[in-house]
Amino acid sequence: MIFIKDDFTKITTFFYFINLSKKLINVNEINHIGVNAIKTYLADVKNKNKNPMKKLLFLGSMLFALTINAQTWQVRLRGVSVQPNEKSDVSAIGGDVNISNSFIPELDFTYFFNKNVAAELILGTTKHKEVDEKSALGDVDLGSVWLLPPTLTLQYHFYPTKTLKPYVGAGLNYTIFYGVKSGVVKDVEYKNNVGFALQGGVDYMLNDKYFLNFDIKKVFLKTDVDVDASNVVPGANSVPAKVNIDPLLIGFGIGMKF
């Protein structure tokens, strides 16, 4: 296939415009201008109806360039308050498991498939103290445990203004329990588990590269716990418990686009 001079000039001019625009305006404006250019060119094709293969190849080149510009990364560093909303069912000795709140640093990475749709991976770890309150043995200190809960969400981003960019998301969480210290009982074992996560937040653009972020997540997480209290009650069997942790995560931080 051979391009005539006019078509070659259109293609080179378009790619020059894309590279120049990246330095002058943000990706959203590039996409908006690019879409208008495509609409105009489609109207031109309809009116002239000549050399359709060349027209389609030119259109494909524009779409490819727009797709490349839409695929961007973001990274955020947040301070996050982890607030469990625990419910428990402890067999044999009864009681209600109380799990402490925690405040942690969190790092996340976001990849944009296009202007609106993105995937976010959240990385952080948190330590919690646990007490079985009002059990048949009184308040039993179950010690502490670390949670590593990597969470992957699929997000949809809105653009009501140039600086304010809210989003919603949903995804999966896999929580690993480690670093267990068993308190007054002999041993405590936790089962790693998968949970569902919901998310909402907003980015406030400081400039084309840096932004502030406020984010809220709700993770629906439960685990099976086995408590070995034989040192407290001689001859006692392992005490099983089902614990819903269901934490609310409230975070604030700063982010960067690259």
C-alpha positions in Angstrom: 0.0 0.0 0.0 1.4 3.4 -1.0 0.5 6.7 0.8 0.0 9.8 -1.2 1.8 12.9 0.0 -1.2 14.4 1.7 -1.9 11.3 3.8 1.8 10.9 4.9 1.8 14.6 5.9 -1.4 14.1 8.0 0.1 11.1 9.9 3.5 12.7 10.6 1.7 15.9 11.7 -0.6 14.0 14.0 2.2 12.2 15.8 4.2 15.4 16.1 1.1 17.1 17.6 0.7 14.2 20.1 4.4 14.4 21.3 4.2 18.2 21.5 0.8 18.1 23.3 2.2 15.8 26.0 4.5 18.6 27.1 1.8 21.3 27.0 -1.4 19.7 28.1 -2.6 16.7 30.0 -3.6 13.3 28.7 -7.3 14.0 29.1 -7.1 17.1 26.8 -5.1 15.1 24.3 -7.8 12.4 24.2 -10.5 15.0 23.8 -8.8 16.7 20.9 -7.9 13.3 19.4 -11.5 12.1 19.5 -12.7 15.4 17.8 -10.0 14.9 15.1 -11.3 11.3 14.5 -14.9 12.5 14.2 -13.8 15.2 11.7 -11.8 12.7 9.7 -14.7 10.2 9.6 -16.9 12.9 8.1 -14.2 13.6 5.5 -14.1 9.9 4.6 -17.9 9.8 4.3 -17.9 12.8 2.0 -15.0 11.9 -0.3 -15.4 8.1 -0.1 -12.0 7.6 -1.8 -9.2 5.2 -0.9 -11.0 3.6 2.0 -8.0 1.4 3.0 -5.7 4.4 3.4 -8.3 6.2 5.4 -8.8 3.2 7.8 -5.0 2.9 8.3 -4.7 6.5 9.1 -7.6 6.2 11.6 -6.0 3.2 13.2 -2.8 5.1 13.6 -4.6 7.8 15.5 -6.4 5.3 17.7 -3.1 3.6 18.5 -1.5 6.9 19.5 -4.5 7.8 21.8 -4.3 4.3 23.4 -0.6 4.8 24.2 -1.3 8.1 25.8 -4.1 6.7 27.9 -2.0 4.0 29.5 -0.4 5.7 32.4 0.8 4.7 35.9 0.2 6.3 39.3 1.8 5.7 42.6 0.5 6.8 46.0 1.9 6.9 49.5 -0.8 7.1 52.1 -1.3 7.0 55.9 -4.1 4.7 56.6 -6.3 4.2 59.7 -7.4 0.5 59.9 -10.6 0.1 61.9 -11.9 -3.5 62.3 -15.6 -4.0 62.7 -15.2 -7.4 64.3 -17.8 -10.1 65.0 -17.0 -13.5 66.5 -18.4 -16.9 67.4 -16.2 -18.5 70.0 -17.1 -22.1 70.9 -16.8 -23.6 74.3 -15.7 -20.5 76.3 -17.8 -17.9 74.5 -17.1 -14.2 74.6 -16.5 -11.5 71.9 -13.2 -11.0 70.3 -12.0 -7.4 70.3 -9.4 -6.3 67.7 -7.5 -3.1 68.1 -7.3 -0.3 65.6 -4.1 0.5 63.8 -2.4 3.2 61.8 0.0 2.3 59.0 1.8 3.5 55.9 0.5 2.2 52.6 1.9 2.1 49.1 -0.3 1.5 46.0 0.2 1.4 42.3 -2.5 2.2 39.7 -2.4 1.3 36.0 -4.8 3.0 33.6 -6.2 0.9 30.8 -7.8 4.0 29.4 -9.0 7.4 30.7 -11.6 6.0 33.0 -10.7 2.4 33.8 -7.8 1.4 36.0 -6.5 -1.4 38.3 -5.0 -0.6 41.7 -2.7 -2.9 43.8 -2.5 -1.9 47.5 0.4 -3.0 49.6 0.6 -2.6 53.4 0.9 -4.6 56.6 -0.8 -4.0 60.0 -0.5 -5.3 63.5 -3.5 -5.9 65.8 -4.0 -6.9 69.4 -6.8 -9.3 70.2 -8.7 -10.0 73.4 -11.6 -12.4 73.9 -13.8 -10.4 76.2 -16.4 -11.7 78.7 -15.6 -15.3 78.0 -16.2 -18.1 80.5 -12.5 -17.5 81.6 -13.0 -13.7 81.8 -11.1 -11.4 79.5 -8.5 -13.7 77.7 -5.5 -12.0 76.1 -5.0 -13.7 72.7 -1.9 -11.7 72.0 -1.2 -10.0 68.7 -0.9 -10.8 65.0 0.3 -9.1 61.8 -1.8 -9.0 58.7 -0.5 -8.7 55.2 -3.6 -7.9 53.0 -2.6 -7.2 49.4 -5.7 -6.0 47.6 -6.4 -5.6 43.9 -9.3 -3.4 42.8 -10.8 -2.5 39.4 -11.6 1.3 39.4 -13.7 3.7 37.4 -12.5 7.3 37.4 -14.7 10.4 36.8 -13.6 13.8 35.7 -16.0 16.5 36.8 -13.3 19.2 36.8 -9.6 19.5 35.8 -8.4 19.2 39.4 -11.0 17.0 41.2 -11.1 13.4 40.1 -13.3 11.0 42.1 -13.3 7.2 41.6 -15.0 4.0 42.8 -13.7 0.5 42.8 -14.2 -3.1 43.7 -12.0 -6.1 43.9 -10.4 -8.9 46.0 -8.2 -9.1 49.0 -6.0 -12.0 50.2 -4.9 -11.7 53.8 -1.9 -13.5 55.2 -1.6 -13.8 59.0 1.9 -13.9 60.4 4.1 -12.9 63.4 1.6 -14.4 65.9 2.3 -13.8 69.6 -0.2 -15.8 71.6 -0.6 -13.8 74.8 -1.6 -15.8 77.9 -2.8 -18.8 75.9 -0.4 -21.4 74.6 -0.9 -20.9 70.9 -3.2 -19.2 68.4 -3.5 -20.1 64.7 -5.2 -18.1 62.0 -6.3 -19.2 58.6 -5.4 -17.1 55.6 -8.4 -16.1 53.6 -9.8 -14.2 50.6 -12.2 -11.3 51.0 -14.2 -8.9 48.9 -13.2 -5.1 48.8 -15.1 -2.0 48.0 -13.5 1.4 47.4 -14.2 5.1 46.9 -11.9 8.1 46.8 -10.8 11.3 45.1 -7.6 12.7 43.7 -7.0 16.4 43.8 -4.5 17.5 41.2 -1.8 19.9 42.4 -0.3 20.0 38.9 0.1 17.7 35.9 2.3 15.3 37.9 1.5 15.4 41.6 -1.8 15.1 43.5 -3.4 14.6 46.9 -5.5 11.6 47.6 -8.3 10.7 50.0 -9.5 7.0 49.9 -11.9 4.8 51.8 -12.0 1.0 51.5 -14.2 -1.6 53.1 -12.8 -5.1 53.2 -15.0 -8.1 54.0 -12.6 -10.5 55.7 -13.2 -13.4 58.0 -10.9 -16.1 59.4 -11.0 -19.3 61.3 -9.0 -19.2 64.5 -7.9 -22.1 66.7 -6.9 -21.2 70.3 -4.8 -23.6 72.3 -5.7 -22.7 75.9 -4.4 -26.0 77.5 -1.9 -24.0 79.6 -4.9 -22.0 81.1 -7.3 -24.9 81.4 -5.4 -28.2 81.8 -6.8 -30.9 79.5 -8.7 -28.4 77.4 -9.1 -29.1 73.7 -8.3 -26.5 71.0 -11.0 -23.8 71.1 -12.2 -22.9 67.5 -13.6 -19.5 66.6 -14.9 -17.8 63.6 -14.0 -14.1 63.4 -15.2 -11.5 61.0 -12.7 -8.7 60.9 -14.3 -6.5 58.2 -12.0 -3.5 58.5 -12.7 0.0 57.3 -9.6 1.6 55.9 -9.4 5.4 55.7 -6.4 6.9 54.0 -4.9 10.2 53.0 -1.7 10.8 51.1 0.2 12.1 48.1 0.5 10.6 44.6 2.5 11.0 41.4 1.8 10.2 37.8 4.5 8.7 35.6 
